[in-house]
Amino acid sequence: MEDGKPVWAPHPADGFQLGTIVDIGSDSLTIEPLKQKGKTFLAAINQVFPAEDDVNKHVEDNCSLMYLNEATLLNNIRVRYSKDKIYTFVANILIAVNPYYDIPKLYSPETISQYRGRSLGTLPPHVYAIADKAYRDMKVLKMSQSIIVSGESGAGKTENTKFVLKYLTTSYGTGQDIDERIVEANPLLEAFGNAKTVRNNNSSRFGKFVEIHFNEKNAVVGGFVSHYLLEKSRICRQSKEERNYHIFYRLCAGATEDIRQKFHLSSPDTFRHAKLGPLKDPLLDDQGDFNRMSVAMKKIGLDDTEKLDLFRVVAGVLHLGNIDFEEAGSTSGGCAIKNQSSQTLEHCAELLGLEEEDLRVSLTSRVMLTSAGGAKGTVIKVPLKVEQANNARDALAKAVYSRLFDHVVTRVNQCFPFDSSANFIGVLDIAGFEYFEHNSFEQFCINYCNEKLQQFFNERILKEEQELYQREGLGVNEVHYVDNQDCIDLVEAKVLGILDILDEENRLPQPSDQHFTDTVHNKHKDHFRLTVPRKSKLAVHRNVRDDEGFIIRHFAGAVCYETTKFVEKNNDALHMSLESLVSESKDRFVRELFENSSNSKDMKQKAGKLGFISVGNKFKVGFR
Ligand SMILES: Nc1ncnc2c1ncn2[C@@H]1O[C@H](COP(=O)(O)OP(=O)(O)OP(=O)(O)O)[C@@H](O)[C@H]1O
């Protein structure tokens, strides 16, 4: 840093501030802000950085800055953002900042045609430039390519993913129906897999990898969507200010009178699973979205019967949530369905193709096979307590809805079939890093995935690039970065990892969140990445007891997880009586939802043995 020249220094409250150094201490500098003369503040020496000569000038690629440091990189993006230039390159990586409004012409057909066939860097940074590079690389290298989209919840991943799809199908499609179908599949997926959260009115609650397939002549021939675990807990419980999946509200708001009557629908506030969060949001138009979704369904080829099948099951899940139980008042210690719920039970049975009496029995008792004693293998019916029946009801709702979502994805894939393809361009869009005031098992799983993605980025960009520089003899100084393997091990290591500790807890005769949390702390007493909530910088977390939560220091920041319901949320098992009930539904569609599940038999066996199927473990396997 040169004498008298402006520097960037981290202000205690206002981010990096431009100022001059007025005094030098042993480990800190006194900075006088250029805009607030006299209001000096202290900053650590190693966090004060030289500023560019003209801080209002911006460059299209961060790599072209004279000084490369955290402050100059951020300032460049900030200056560009203020001029509606939301995209910035870092060599062949693209940074996008969410503008939260439609920038005129940014994604127009003219802009699409401008980027066609143009090398990276010849036009202003744009997501179209990345899509075109992927296409040209696929063509030249004759290899499939993938684009990874990563960022916090609400950063704009899904929107940019859609721009990539639109760009590729418009520029390199065959002008046939299929191009439009690939783009139109999104509203349907989003209706069933997205929800309003505190961060994002249209937050994807599932991860996806979308492949656009090309033939030998490099023209679009079809697409394929793979999805990763839908956030199931949302189906029965949402945090304050959040909603369930869009489809529940859209169906209530937009269904025709005929459908409303047939499916016994009314306003969302009459349904337990839809009324928790805000019913109305000024930015959400459930009725309009229902109409748009219906148009999209038609465009991708869903006929009326298929549409009604989907809606009927959604209505069934809504009614299921309204079934209430009370103590049976007999010596059995079990429970019964409340009288007020009898009509709901009837509706639910009708919509899901079940016998009302069978549903009643399966929700209030479970069938078990004795495994010991003289009567080995005898079927006995065990009455459920109110709490257990509530759990069984919710487990059924989650199972039915998530199978329905699997079906939606499968059905979407049938809309853009292809016989063969030469290569594909894949776009990975998974739920972004999340941290709230209160974080639970969902945030834990999502952040673990993002930790894995960050590791991939570290390996691919930082490690491999540096190895290449070394091999080619470029005297570039080594860039040190924080390896996050220790954080990943903390979560996924065999036996000692948090996910395995949680699975172990689920297998105990009387699992508890407190015992699980204590075990995590005991097994990782001095782990750099793990600490007790008391150590949080935020007062709200300091009230959380040691056996009620833990803090993990993630690559993107420390997150305090409250472990209440971790054990319950980690268990995906549906008791066998309910599982067989729905698998034998009179309704062909419902029956097939359960028949078609790829590993349902395997799962049933596991659930039978352990009474437990691990959600966390599914995440772990999914992201290997
Ligand atoms: N380029 C853009 N132009 C205009 N609006 C945008 C753009 N990118 C994002 N948005 C707005 O921000 C909202 C959130 O973006 P998006 O859903 O893509 O975030 P996300 O990163 O996928 O979040 P999540 O991880 O929660 O799914 C969008 O619904 C849209 O309103």
The ligand as an SDF file (V2000), in Angstrom:
LIG
                    3D

 31 33  0  0  0  0  0  0  0  0999 V2000
  -31.9450  -12.6660  -13.1930 N   0  0  0  0  0  0  0  0  0  0  0  0
  -33.0570  -12.3700  -12.5320 C   0  0  0  0  0  0  0  0  0  0  0  0
  -33.8590  -11.3760  -12.9720 N   0  0  0  0  0  0  0  0  0  0  0  0
  -34.9890  -11.0360  -12.3060 C   0  0  0  0  0  0  0  0  0  0  0  0
  -35.3800  -11.6320  -11.1520 N   0  0  0  0  0  0  0  0  0  0  0  0
  -34.6220  -12.6280  -10.6620 C   0  0  0  0  0  0  0  0  0  0  0  0
  -33.4230  -13.0530  -11.3250 C   0  0  0  0  0  0  0  0  0  0  0  0
  -32.8740  -14.0370  -10.6010 N   0  0  0  0  0  0  0  0  0  0  0  0
  -33.7040  -14.2580   -9.5560 C   0  0  0  0  0  0  0  0  0  0  0  0
  -34.7550  -13.4090   -9.5850 N   0  0  0  0  0  0  0  0  0  0  0  0
  -35.8600  -13.3030   -8.6010 C   0  0  0  0  0  0  0  0  0  0  0  0
  -35.4440  -13.8650   -7.3790 O   0  0  0  0  0  0  0  0  0  0  0  0
  -36.2850  -14.9500   -6.9810 C   0  0  0  0  0  0  0  0  0  0  0  0
  -35.4350  -16.0370   -6.3540 C   0  0  0  0  0  0  0  0  0  0  0  0
  -34.6040  -16.6330   -7.3360 O   0  0  0  0  0  0  0  0  0  0  0  0
  -34.4200  -18.2230   -7.4480 P   0  0  0  0  0  0  0  0  0  0  0  0
  -35.6850  -18.9140   -7.1190 O   0  0  0  0  0  0  0  0  0  0  0  0
  -33.7760  -18.4940   -8.7540 O   0  0  0  0  0  0  0  0  0  0  0  0
  -33.3980  -18.4540   -6.2390 O   0  0  0  0  0  0  0  0  0  0  0  0
  -32.6360  -19.8200   -5.8550 P   0  0  0  0  0  0  0  0  0  0  0  0
  -31.1970  -19.4710   -5.7220 O   0  0  0  0  0  0  0  0  0  0  0  0
  -32.9810  -20.8950   -6.8300 O   0  0  0  0  0  0  0  0  0  0  0  0
  -33.2460  -20.1090   -4.4220 O   0  0  0  0  0  0  0  0  0  0  0  0
  -33.5730  -21.5050   -3.6640 P   0  0  0  0  0  0  0  0  0  0  0  0
  -32.2630  -22.1380   -3.2920 O   0  0  0  0  0  0  0  0  0  0  0  0
  -34.3530  -21.0370   -2.4780 O   0  0  0  0  0  0  0  0  0  0  0  0
  -34.4140  -22.3160   -4.6000 O   0  0  0  0  0  0  0  0  0  0  0  0
  -37.0130  -15.3720   -8.2510 C   0  0  0  0  0  0  0  0  0  0  0  0
  -38.2790  -15.9080   -7.9720 O   0  0  0  0  0  0  0  0  0  0  0  0
  -37.0980  -14.0790   -9.0400 C   0  0  0  0  0  0  0  0  0  0  0  0
  -38.2080  -13.3250   -8.5930 O   0  0  0  0  0  0  0  0  0  0  0  0
  1  2  1  0
  2  3  1  0
  2  7  2  0
  3  4  2  0
  4  5  1  0
  5  6  2  0
  6  7  1  0
  6 10  1  0
  7  8  1  0
  8  9  2  0
  9 10  1  0
 10 11  1  0
 11 12  1  0
 11 30  1  0
 12 13  1  0
 13 14  1  0
 13 28  1  0
 14 15  1  0
 15 16  1  0
 16 17  2  0
 16 18  1  0
 16 19  1  0
 19 20  1  0
 20 21  2  0
 20 22  1  0
 20 23  1  0
 23 24  1  0
 24 25  2  0
 24 26  1  0
 24 27  1  0
 28 29  1  0
 28 30  1  0
 30 31  1  0
M  END
$$$$
